[in-house]
Amino acid sequence: MPRSLYIASTQGSGGKTTIAVGLCMALRQRGLNAGYFKPVGTLAAQSGDRLLDEDAQFVADLLELEDDLSDICPVVLDEDALRDVLSGSEVDAMSRVRDAFDRISAGRDIVVCEGLGEIWQGRFLRTSGTEVVKELDLRALLVAKFAGARLLDDIIYVKDALKEHLLGVLFNMVPESRLQLVEDEYTRFLAKNEVESYGALVSSPTLSAVSVAEIVDALGGTFVCGERYGDRLVETYMIGAMSPEHALRYFQLTPNKVVIVGGDRAEIVLAALDTPTVAVVLTGNYVPSTAVTERAAERGVPLVSVETDTVTAADGLRRLFGRLRVNDRAKIELIAQLIDEAVDVDRLVRDLKA
């Protein structure tokens, strides 16, 4: 029987949830009873008197898991946990992780465990990725989001930390133009350093896209106009912090985007509306002029007003685009297709049995 697998990452928003979901589906297709486990969560959500992790809830629904959500994600990092540690209160989070894992793994062939953004996170509760992997005697698959040559430093660092527990690496979000480089030179370099490669997934704008309505919800915004276009998908975001004379050329570089801009900067908003823009987020709770709303209506581009400043709104979008949003069957099928085409799942299973 294969050992269970921990999905580690070189950085936050690296695609761990996508990989974990895809691997669970791929393992099930191969006749294995695969479960899902998230030892430590960071997206706290209150459900009655229980503190749960939003992503764990989402994956549990997606994979139709019947396990208790408190077992799927037994530890959630929040302000209360931090206060307990700082006050010197005894916190044995690892025992909760160990007991929950025993319940999740009972009767299953394999459990896919999704880690935090980086392997050192959770150290203050003694539940970092490194500690969890060693405590539960897991093998680790490192999801390496493409970031140029410095990515190799990150991978070797993780290898040094996890030692024999590291099974290998899976490259993720690789630009099409860099795929050959990763599959040839990066893979050869890592092989010389005793790190196996299990494949490389090309960036998929469709998979990472979010709807305008999801952006409004995440930022606590309101539609100024264009609410009927709330289901349109956005692939990336840009910040309108340049001078008006440079705005048009800057915005023309990127299609399918949402632009974040101070609501009082009408020239920047108009420039965004004259380029391939899906929506514009107006910060500072500012009501735009009639000229701006009329132009937006002509272009069919929603205007969204938020109370926060531009930096805060941009941080909210950064976190939103960094999370898996699979709310339709097409995206779920795309995950399965990408894993099946790009990941050597059969070799991964063989190596887990070794």
C-alpha positions in Angstrom: 0.0 0.0 0.0 1.4 3.5 -0.9 2.4 5.9 1.8 0.4 9.1 2.0 1.5 12.2 0.2 2.1 15.7 1.4 1.8 18.6 -1.1 4.4 21.2 -0.3 5.2 24.4 -2.1 8.0 26.8 -2.9 5.7 29.8 -2.3 2.1 30.9 -1.5 -0.5 30.8 -4.3 1.6 28.1 -6.0 -1.4 25.9 -7.0 -1.4 23.3 -4.1 -5.1 23.1 -3.9 -5.4 22.5 -7.7 -2.8 19.8 -7.6 -4.2 18.1 -4.5 -7.7 18.0 -6.1 -6.4 16.8 -9.4 -4.3 14.1 -7.8 -7.2 12.9 -5.7 -9.3 12.5 -8.9 -6.4 10.8 -10.8 -5.8 8.3 -7.9 -9.5 7.5 -7.7 -9.5 6.8 -11.5 -6.8 4.3 -10.8 -8.9 2.4 -8.3 -7.4 3.9 -5.1 -9.5 5.1 -2.3 -7.9 8.5 -2.0 -8.8 10.9 0.9 -7.9 14.6 1.4 -6.4 16.2 4.5 -5.2 19.7 5.2 -3.3 19.6 8.5 -3.2 23.4 9.0 -5.5 26.0 7.5 -5.3 29.8 7.3 -8.7 30.8 5.9 -10.7 30.8 9.0 -14.5 30.6 8.7 -16.9 30.3 11.6 -19.6 27.6 11.4 -21.7 27.6 14.5 -19.3 27.1 17.4 -16.6 25.5 15.1 -13.7 27.2 13.4 -13.2 25.7 9.9 -11.0 26.4 6.9 -12.7 27.8 3.8 -10.5 25.9 1.3 -11.0 22.6 3.2 -14.8 23.1 3.1 -14.6 23.8 -0.6 -12.5 20.7 -1.4 -14.6 18.5 0.8 -17.7 19.5 -1.2 -15.9 19.1 -4.5 -14.6 15.6 -3.8 -17.9 14.6 -2.0 -16.0 13.7 1.2 -18.0 12.4 4.1 -15.3 13.0 6.8 -15.9 15.5 9.5 -14.6 18.9 8.5 -12.8 19.3 11.8 -10.8 16.2 10.9 -10.2 17.3 7.3 -8.6 20.4 8.7 -8.0 20.1 12.4 -5.9 23.2 13.0 -6.8 26.7 11.8 -4.3 29.5 12.3 -6.1 32.6 13.6 -5.6 35.4 16.1 -6.7 33.2 19.0 -4.1 30.6 18.3 -1.4 33.3 18.1 -2.6 34.8 21.4 -2.4 31.4 23.1 1.2 31.0 22.0 2.3 34.5 23.0 0.6 34.2 26.4 2.4 30.9 27.1 -0.7 28.8 27.1 0.0 25.2 26.3 -1.0 24.4 22.7 -0.5 20.9 21.4 -1.7 21.4 17.8 0.4 18.5 16.5 -1.6 16.0 18.6 -4.8 17.3 16.9 -3.2 16.9 13.5 -2.0 13.3 14.3 -5.3 12.2 15.7 -7.3 13.7 12.8 -4.9 12.1 10.2 -5.4 8.7 11.8 -9.2 9.1 11.4 -9.0 10.4 7.8 -6.6 7.6 6.7 -8.5 4.8 8.3 -9.8 2.5 5.6 -8.2 4.5 2.8 -5.4 3.5 0.4 -3.8 6.9 0.4 -4.4 10.4 1.7 -3.3 13.6 -0.2 -2.3 16.2 2.4 -2.3 19.8 1.3 0.4 21.9 3.0 0.6 25.7 3.8 2.2 28.2 1.5 5.7 27.4 2.5 7.1 24.5 4.5 8.2 26.8 7.4 4.7 28.2 8.0 3.0 27.1 11.2 6.3 26.8 13.0 5.0 28.9 15.9 2.5 26.1 16.7 5.1 23.4 15.9 3.0 22.3 12.9 5.1 23.6 10.0 5.2 21.5 6.8 8.6 20.0 7.8 7.3 19.0 11.2 4.0 17.5 9.9 5.8 15.5 7.2 8.2 14.0 9.8 5.6 13.4 12.5 3.2 11.6 10.1 6.0 9.9 8.1 4.7 11.2 4.8 6.4 11.5 1.4 6.3 15.0 0.0 5.7 16.3 -3.5 7.0 19.8 -4.0 4.8 22.0 -6.2 7.1 24.5 -7.7 5.5 27.6 -9.3 7.6 28.8 -12.1 9.7 31.8 -11.1 12.8 31.6 -13.2 16.2 30.3 -12.2 15.8 31.3 -8.5 13.2 28.5 -8.3 16.1 26.0 -8.3 17.4 27.6 -5.1 14.0 27.2 -3.5 13.8 23.5 -4.5 17.2 22.6 -3.2 16.4 24.5 0.1 13.2 22.4 0.5 15.2 19.2 -0.3 17.7 20.1 2.5 14.8 20.6 4.9 12.8 17.5 4.1 15.7 15.2 3.3 14.6 11.6 2.5 10.9 12.6 2.9 11.0 14.6 -0.4 9.8 12.4 -3.2 10.3 14.9 -6.0 9.0 18.1 -7.7 6.1 19.0 -9.9 6.5 22.3 -11.8 3.4 24.4 -12.0 2.1 27.5 -13.9 5.0 27.3 -16.4 4.6 29.7 -19.3 4.4 27.9 -22.7 7.6 29.7 -23.8 9.5 28.2 -20.8 8.2 24.7 -20.9 11.2 23.2 -22.9 13.6 24.9 -20.5 12.0 23.4 -17.5 11.6 19.9 -19.0 15.2 19.8 -20.2 17.7 22.0 -18.3 15.8 22.3 -14.9 15.0 18.6 -14.8 18.6 17.6 -15.6 20.0 20.0 -13.0 17.7 18.6 -10.3 18.4 15.0 -11.3 22.1 15.7 -10.6 21.0 16.9 -7.1 18.9 13.8 -6.5 15.5 15.5 -7.0 13.0 13.6 -9.2 10.7 15.5 -11.6 7.1 14.2 -12.1 6.1 16.7 -14.8 5.3 20.3 -15.6 1.9 21.9 -15.9 1.6 24.9 -18.3 -0.1 28.0 -17.1 -3.9 27.9 -17.7 -5.6 31.3 -17.7 -9.0 29.6 -17.8 -8.3 27.7 -14.6 -7.0 30.7 -12.6 -9.8 33.1 -13.9 -12.4 34.5 -11.5 -15.7 36.1 -12.2 -16.4 39.8 -11.8 -19.1 38.8 -9.2 -16.5 36.9 -7.2 -14.3 40.0 -7.2 -17.1 42.2 -6.0 -17.8 39.7 -3.2 -14.2 39.3 -2.2 -13.6 43.1 -2.0 -16.9 43.9 -0.3 -17.7 46.2 -3.3 -20.9 47.3 -5.1 -21.7 47.6 -8.7 -21.9 51.2 -10.0 -23.0 49.8 -13.4 -22.8 46.6 -15.4 -24.0 44.2 -12.8 -25.5 42.0 -15.6 -21.9 41.2 -16.6 -21.0 39.7 -13.3 -20.4 36.2 -14.7 -17.6 37.4 -17.0 -14.2 35.9 -16.3 -11.1 37.9 -15.4 -7.6 36.4 -15.9 -5.4 39.0 -14.1 -5.4 42.4 -12.6 -3.5 45.7 -13.2 -3.1 48.7 -10.9 -3.7 52.1 -12.5 -1.1 54.1 -10.7 0.7 55.7 -13.7 0.4 59.1 -15.3 -2.5 59.5 -17.8 -0.1 59.8 -20.8 1.3 56.4 -20.1 -2.0 54.7 -19.1 -3.4 53.7 -22.5 -0.1 52.1 -23.7 0.2 50.3 -20.3 -3.3 48.9 -20.3 -3.1 47.7 -24.0 -0.4 45.2 -22.9 -2.8 42.9 -21.1 -6.2 41.6 -22.1 -8.9 40.0 -20.0 -8.0 42.1 -16.9 -9.6 44.0 -14.1 -8.0 47.5 -13.4 -7.8 48.8 -9.9 -7.7 52.6 -9.8 -8.5 55.5 -7.5 -12.1 56.4 -8.2 -11.2 60.1 -8.6 -8.8 59.4 -11.5 -11.2 59.7 -14.4 -8.5 59.9 -17.1 -7.0 56.6 -16.0 -10.5 54.9 -15.8 -11.3 56.2 -19.3 -8.0 54.8 -20.6 -8.7 51.4 -19.1 -12.1 51.4 -20.7 -10.5 52.0 -24.2 -8.5 48.8 -23.8 -9.5 45.0 -23.5 -10.7 45.4 -19.9 -13.3 43.2 -18.2 -14.0 45.4 -15.2 -12.7 48.4 -13.3 -12.5 48.6 -9.5 -12.8 52.2 -8.2 -11.2 52.6 -4.8 -12.0 55.1 -2.1 -15.8 54.7 -2.3 -15.8 57.4 -5.0 -18.8 58.0 -7.3 -17.6 58.4 -10.9 -18.8 61.1 -13.2 -21.6 60.7 -15.7 -19.0 60.7 -18.5 -17.2 57.7 -17.0 -20.4 55.7 -16.3 -21.7 56.3 -19.8 -18.4 55.2 -21.4 -18.4 52.1 -19.3 -22.0 51.3 -20.3 -21.0 51.8 -24.0 -18.1 49.4 -23.6 -20.1 46.9 -21.5 -17.5 47.1 -18.7 -18.8 46.9 -15.1 -17.6 49.6 -12.7 -17.2 48.4 -9.1 -16.8 50.7 -6.1 -15.0 49.7 -2.9 -14.3 51.6 0.3 -10.7 50.5 0.6 -7.6 52.2 -0.9 -5.9 50.9 -4.0 -3.1 49.0 -2.1 -5.6 47.1 0.0 -7.8 46.3 -3.0 -4.8 45.0 -4.9 -3.8 42.8 -2.0 -7.3 41.4 -1.9 -7.2 40.5 -5.6 -3.7 39.0 -5.2 -5.1 36.6 -2.6 -8.2 35.9 -4.7 -6.3 35.0 -7.8 -4.0 32.9 -5.7 -6.8 30.5 -4.7 -8.5 27.8 -6.6 -11.9 28.8 -7.8 -13.6 25.7 -9.4 -17.3 26.5 -9.6 -18.2 24.8 -12.9 -17.8 21.3 -14.4 -15.5 22.6 -17.2 -12.9 23.7 -14.7 -13.1 20.4 -12.8 -12.6 18.5 -16.0 -9.7 20.8 -17.0 -7.9 20.0 -13.7 -8.3 16.3 -14.4 -7.1 16.7 -18.0 -4.0 18.7 -17.0 -3.0 16.2 -14.4 -3.5 13.2 -16.7 -1.5 14.8 -19.5 1.3 16.4 -17.7 1.9 14.4 -14.5 3.5 10.9 -14.3 0.9 9.7 -11.8 1.7 6.0 -12.3 5.3 6.6 -11.4 4.3 8.7 -8.4 2.2 5.8 -7.1 5.0 3.3 -7.7 7.5 5.5 -5.8 5.0 5.9 -2.9 4.9 2.2 -2.6 8.7 1.8 -2.6 
